[in-house]
Amino acid sequence: MYYAIISEDIEHSLPLRAEARPAHLARLESLRDEGRLLVAGPHPALDTPEPGEAGFTGSLVIAEFDSLEGARNWADADPYVEAGVYHTVTVKPFKAVLP
């Protein structure tokens, strides 16, 4: 089943994101390579794909896991969590309907 991992950043998270980004992306690429990643990306702080110094307010990952517990465990091990980028992470079951 798919699960949505919805993360909210702390304020001024951009330096922390930059430091942890390579490890964060490597985990997402692993999910992609396993055919389990539906979509992943950050929420820009401004209404533009490249928010510059304004940075990001959070992230969304939708991926396939065996269980809610498995999805939570994966989310808890995210390098952004370890680096202190996120202040809140919510994991919910997700049912893909369209397209």
C-alpha positions as CSV (number, residue, x, y, z in Angstrom):
1,M,0.0,0.0,0.0
2,Y,1.0,3.6,-0.5
3,Y,1.7,5.9,2.4
4,A,2.0,9.7,2.4
5,I,4.8,11.1,4.5
6,I,4.1,14.8,5.1
7,S,6.9,16.7,6.8
8,E,6.9,20.3,8.1
9,D,10.2,22.1,8.4
10,I,11.5,24.2,11.2
11,E,12.0,27.9,10.4
12,H,15.2,28.7,8.5
13,S,15.8,25.1,7.7
14,L,17.7,25.7,4.4
15,P,21.3,25.3,5.8
16,L,20.3,22.0,7.5
17,R,18.6,20.8,4.3
18,A,21.7,21.5,2.3
19,E,23.9,19.5,4.6
20,A,21.6,16.5,4.8
21,R,20.3,16.6,1.2
22,P,22.7,14.0,-0.4
23,A,21.8,11.3,2.1
24,H,18.1,12.2,1.9
25,L,18.1,12.0,-1.9
26,A,20.0,8.7,-1.8
27,R,17.2,7.1,0.3
28,L,14.6,8.4,-2.2
29,E,16.6,7.1,-5.1
30,S,16.7,3.7,-3.5
31,L,12.9,3.7,-3.2
32,R,12.6,4.8,-6.8
33,D,15.0,2.1,-8.0
34,E,12.9,-0.5,-6.1
35,G,9.8,0.7,-8.0
36,R,8.2,1.9,-4.7
37,L,8.3,5.7,-5.1
38,L,5.2,7.4,-6.5
39,V,6.3,11.0,-5.9
40,A,8.6,13.1,-3.7
41,G,9.5,16.7,-3.3
42,P,9.7,19.8,-1.2
43,H,7.1,22.5,-0.6
44,P,8.7,25.9,-1.7
45,A,8.3,28.7,0.8
46,L,7.4,31.0,-2.1
47,D,5.1,30.5,-5.1
48,T,7.9,29.4,-7.4
49,P,9.8,26.2,-8.1
50,E,13.1,27.9,-7.0
51,P,12.5,29.9,-3.8
52,G,16.1,30.8,-3.3
53,E,17.0,31.9,0.2
54,A,13.3,31.6,1.3
55,G,13.8,27.8,1.2
56,F,11.2,25.3,1.8
57,T,8.4,24.7,4.4
58,G,8.3,20.9,4.2
59,S,8.3,17.8,2.0
60,L,5.9,15.2,0.7
61,V,6.9,11.6,-0.1
62,I,4.4,9.1,-1.4
63,A,5.8,5.6,-1.5
64,E,4.8,1.9,-1.1
65,F,5.5,0.2,2.1
66,D,4.4,-3.1,3.6
67,S,2.7,-1.4,6.5
68,L,2.0,1.9,8.3
69,E,4.7,0.9,10.8
70,G,7.2,0.3,8.0
71,A,6.4,3.7,6.5
72,R,6.8,5.3,9.9
73,N,10.1,3.6,10.6
74,W,11.4,4.7,7.2
75,A,10.3,8.3,7.8
76,D,11.9,8.3,11.3
77,A,15.2,7.3,9.8
78,D,15.3,10.1,7.2
79,P,18.5,12.2,7.3
80,Y,16.4,15.3,7.5
81,V,14.9,14.1,10.7
82,E,18.3,13.4,12.1
83,A,19.6,16.8,11.0
84,G,16.7,18.6,12.7
85,V,15.1,19.9,9.4
86,Y,11.6,18.7,10.4
87,H,9.6,19.7,13.4
88,T,6.6,17.5,12.4
89,V,6.3,14.3,10.4
90,T,2.9,12.7,9.7
91,V,2.5,9.4,8.0
92,K,-0.9,8.4,6.5
93,P,-2.2,5.6,4.3
94,F,-2.7,6.9,0.7
95,K,-5.0,5.5,-2.0
96,A,-3.9,6.5,-5.5
97,V,-7.0,7.1,-7.6
98,L,-5.9,9.3,-10.6
99,P,-4.4,9.5,-13.1
